[in-house]
Amino acid sequence: MGTNNVFPRSGERISKLGFGAMGLSGSFGSYDDEYLIRSVLLALDGGINFIDTARAYGRSEELVGKALQQWTGERPFVATKVAAQPAPASYPPGSGWHAPVPVEVAYPRGMLRASVLDSLQQLGLEQLDLIQLHQYWAHWDDSDYWMEELLRLQEEGLVRYIGISVPDHRHELAIALVRSGKIDAVQTLFNIFDPLALDCLIPICRQHQVAVIARIILDEGGLTGFLKADTHIAEGDFRANYFDVLPRSIYIDKINALQTFIPQYAESLAELAIRFALQPEGITTAITSMHVHEFIRPNLEAAARPELPQEVFELLRNKHRWIRNFYQARRYL
């Protein structure tokens, strides 16, 4: 497969594999600043030209900005997200991220502008290529002010394109907004275990020339096959809880079932998962954390390999589908 796609609203070339900068946030453990800056530079040097970060990712924007200062090549496409206000204590746990709140709670008037200005300063940029709401709920479409604020930022030249990030496993929430023509991009979960976006959202985005940014394509690393019964996940790595909301043996059995595709169709599980995520028409770029240097080159090589045979893709999409909602499962523990 080719290594680039086209951003629908501009026609510019975007690398199919993007750099997910959540890995610079400390959520996967502690790394030295220079090491993380080098991660960005290695990815850019390897041909990646799409970076996705967020205000909520700790110092991620700052570190991306420092990498961009050192980068001497063509400027990459930089996307970030507006951090939402935490829901008040009167709301149920998880509200905002995984349960609806009013838009006035998540994004009070004026907050979008303040967040964009902060992002520009941290990144060392004069204009953001894409600004996304990090939280989005469909009933927010009944309020106009947040979209008006984003459009005003676009008119002022502070942002080029507007998008949203859809809650995990809730792809359908974005459909009406995509059809409205008001946004340029949608970020949504897509991987072998949860390909539901291809059933309902991605075709509609393609029809309306809306870019799709696929995330969690390796299921937080689980689809690399790293997880074993005795795997210890370091303190400070959020995945210490992610894989154990259900008995770990269930997850490992699902991973072992994918081993039947190795090595006939891919050299590794990670390669299989990356090629699966890049294959559908309508996905503009698929992002994954590449903060660990040793994973950058294999990821780039996987992205450059041919498409999977269509029958293999469909088998993965249908037989190995396993909708495992970490956030819902946590409520019952």
C-alpha positions, 0 to 999 in steps of 0.5 A: 500500500502507499504510505500517504493519503489525501486530507479530503478538504485540502488535497494535501498529502498525509502519511497513512501512519501518524504519530500519536503523541499521547506517548509523550504524556507520561501515561505509558511510564516515565521517559527523559525529555530528550529521548521523547523529542528524539522519538518525534524526530525519528518518526518525522525522518522516517516519513511521518508527517502527521502528529496528533497531541492534546492539551490533556496529554501533560507536557506532550505539546511542549515536547512536540514543539521542541521537536519541531524547533529542531526539525529542518524538514517540511513542516508536518500537519499538527493536530491537537485537542481542546481539554475539557473542564472536569465534570463537577463532583455532583455528576456520576464518575466518568462524566464528560469522557464516558457519559454525557454532560452539557457542553457548557460544563465541558467547554464554558464560553471562551475556553476554546479560544484560551485552549487554542492560544495555549496550544499555539504557545506550547507548540511554537506555532502561529496556526494549528492545522487541526483543532479537535474537541477532546470530548464530544456528545451529539446533543451539543449540536443543539447549542451553537456557541461552541461551533461559532467560537471554533469558526471564529478561530478559523476565520482569524487564521489561528486554526485551519480545520475543525474536528471532534474526537468521538468517545470510545465505542460511540462512533455513531455520535458523530454521524449527524455532525458529519452530515451537517458539513460543519467539521473537517475531521473525526477521530475515532477508535478503530482496530481489529477488536473494534472495527465498528466505525467501518460499519457506521461512521467511516463510509459517511465521512468518506461521502462528506469528505471528512477526514478520519483519524483512527486511534488505538489501532494497537489496542494500547499495545495489546495487539502487539502480543506483549501481554502474558499471564505474568506480564508486569506493567510498571507503576505510572503506566495507565495500562496497569488497569486497562487489560485487567478489567476482565480476567487477563486470560480472556484477552490472551486467548483472543490474541492467541487466536490471531496468531494463526495469521502469523507469519503467512500474512504478516511477520508480527501481530503489530504489523497485522494490526497496523495494516488492518487499520490502514486498509479501509478507504476513508481512513485518512491516517491511523495514529499510534504511540511511537515514543519507544525508539525501537518500535518506530522502524517496524511500524513504518515498515508495516505501513509500507507493506501491501494491503492484506488480502481482502478475504483476510481483512474481512475475516479479521473484521468479522470473526475476530471482532471483540467489543471490549469496553474498558470504561463500562467494565470498570463501573462494575468492579 
